[in-house]
Amino acid sequence: QVHVVESGGGLVQAGGSLRLSCAASGRTFGISAMGWYRQAPGKQRELVGTKSTGGVTDYADSVKGRFTISRDNVKNIVYLEMNSLKPEDTAVYYCYAREYGGVAYWGQGTQVTVSS
């Protein structure tokens, strides 16, 4: 079992920055990737970005060049640095940790609100 806890988030003006953190604990030796999804009101949950244990990173087109994922594989912490935030980035952001077998564990979510 893997336990995932996010921190960070909050209210920021458009053009501002925020950093989210996510820590995984428990059976972390089998984690193959950690990353972030987000869900805006009335919309489906969408991938923001992911970083594999091997260092491969992938981002949604909507955040490329503005968001950066970094990961500490030893501490099992993943960060999401968000710059040049836009009102359309407003959503609940969920961290996940995925095992090599495909099982994913989710955090409780953290609200990010970008005001115009």
C-alpha positions as CSV (number, residue, x, y, z in Angstrom):
1,Q,0.0,0.0,0.0
2,V,1.2,3.5,-0.8
3,H,0.0,6.6,0.9
4,V,0.1,9.9,-1.0
5,V,-0.3,13.4,0.5
6,E,-0.3,16.7,-1.3
7,S,0.5,20.1,0.1
8,G,0.6,23.6,-1.4
9,G,-2.1,25.2,-3.5
10,G,-4.2,28.2,-2.8
11,L,-5.2,31.4,-4.4
12,V,-3.0,33.3,-6.8
13,Q,-3.4,36.1,-9.4
14,A,-3.0,35.4,-13.1
15,G,0.6,35.4,-14.0
16,G,1.7,34.3,-10.6
17,S,3.4,31.1,-9.4
18,L,2.6,28.3,-7.0
19,R,4.4,25.1,-6.0
20,L,2.7,21.9,-5.1
21,S,4.4,19.1,-3.2
22,C,3.5,15.5,-2.9
23,A,5.0,12.8,-0.6
24,A,4.5,9.1,-1.0
25,S,5.0,6.7,1.9
26,G,4.6,3.0,2.7
27,R,5.5,0.5,0.0
28,T,7.4,3.0,-2.1
29,F,10.0,0.6,-3.6
30,G,7.6,-0.4,-6.4
31,I,6.8,3.1,-7.6
32,S,7.4,3.6,-11.3
33,A,6.1,7.1,-11.8
34,M,4.6,10.0,-9.8
35,G,2.8,12.9,-11.2
36,W,-0.2,15.2,-11.2
37,Y,-3.7,15.3,-12.6
38,R,-6.2,18.1,-12.3
39,Q,-10.0,18.4,-12.4
40,A,-11.8,21.6,-13.0
41,P,-15.5,22.0,-12.2
42,G,-17.7,20.2,-14.7
43,K,-14.7,18.7,-16.5
44,Q,-13.0,15.4,-16.6
45,R,-9.8,14.8,-14.7
46,E,-6.8,15.4,-17.0
47,L,-3.2,14.7,-16.9
48,V,-0.9,17.6,-16.0
49,G,2.4,15.8,-16.0
50,T,4.3,12.8,-14.9
51,K,7.8,11.8,-14.1
52,S,9.1,8.3,-14.2
53,T,11.6,6.8,-11.8
54,G,14.0,6.7,-14.7
55,G,13.6,10.4,-15.2
56,V,11.3,10.6,-18.2
57,T,8.9,13.5,-18.0
58,D,5.7,14.2,-19.9
59,Y,3.4,17.2,-19.8
60,A,0.0,18.1,-21.1
61,D,0.3,20.5,-24.0
62,S,-1.6,23.1,-22.1
63,V,1.1,23.4,-19.4
64,K,4.3,22.9,-21.4
65,G,6.7,25.7,-20.9
66,R,4.9,26.9,-17.8
67,F,4.9,23.9,-15.4
68,T,7.8,21.8,-14.2
69,I,7.8,18.5,-12.4
70,S,10.7,17.5,-10.3
71,R,11.1,14.4,-8.2
72,D,13.2,13.2,-5.4
73,N,13.4,9.4,-5.9
74,V,15.1,8.9,-2.5
75,K,12.5,10.7,-0.5
76,N,9.6,9.8,-2.9
77,I,8.5,13.5,-3.2
78,V,7.3,15.1,-6.4
79,Y,7.0,18.8,-6.9
80,L,4.9,20.7,-9.4
81,E,6.2,24.2,-10.1
82,M,3.6,26.3,-11.8
83,N,4.5,29.6,-13.4
84,S,2.6,32.1,-15.5
85,L,-0.7,30.7,-14.1
86,K,-3.9,31.4,-16.0
87,P,-7.5,31.3,-14.8
88,E,-8.1,28.2,-16.8
89,D,-5.5,26.4,-14.5
90,T,-8.0,26.6,-11.7
91,A,-8.8,23.1,-10.6
92,V,-8.3,20.6,-7.9
93,Y,-4.9,19.1,-8.4
94,Y,-4.3,15.4,-7.5
95,C,-1.0,13.7,-7.0
96,Y,-0.6,10.1,-7.9
97,A,2.0,7.4,-7.5
98,R,1.9,4.4,-9.9
99,E,3.5,1.0,-9.2
100,Y,5.2,-1.0,-11.9
101,G,2.2,-3.3,-11.9
102,G,0.0,-0.5,-12.9
103,V,-1.8,0.2,-9.6
104,A,-2.1,3.9,-8.8
105,Y,-2.6,5.6,-5.5
106,W,-4.1,9.1,-5.2
107,G,-3.8,12.0,-2.8
108,Q,-6.8,13.8,-1.5
109,G,-6.4,16.7,-3.9
110,T,-5.5,20.4,-3.3
111,Q,-7.3,23.4,-4.7
112,V,-5.6,25.8,-7.0
113,T,-7.5,29.0,-7.8
114,V,-6.2,31.6,-10.3
115,S,-8.0,34.9,-10.3
116,S,-8.1,37.1,-13.3
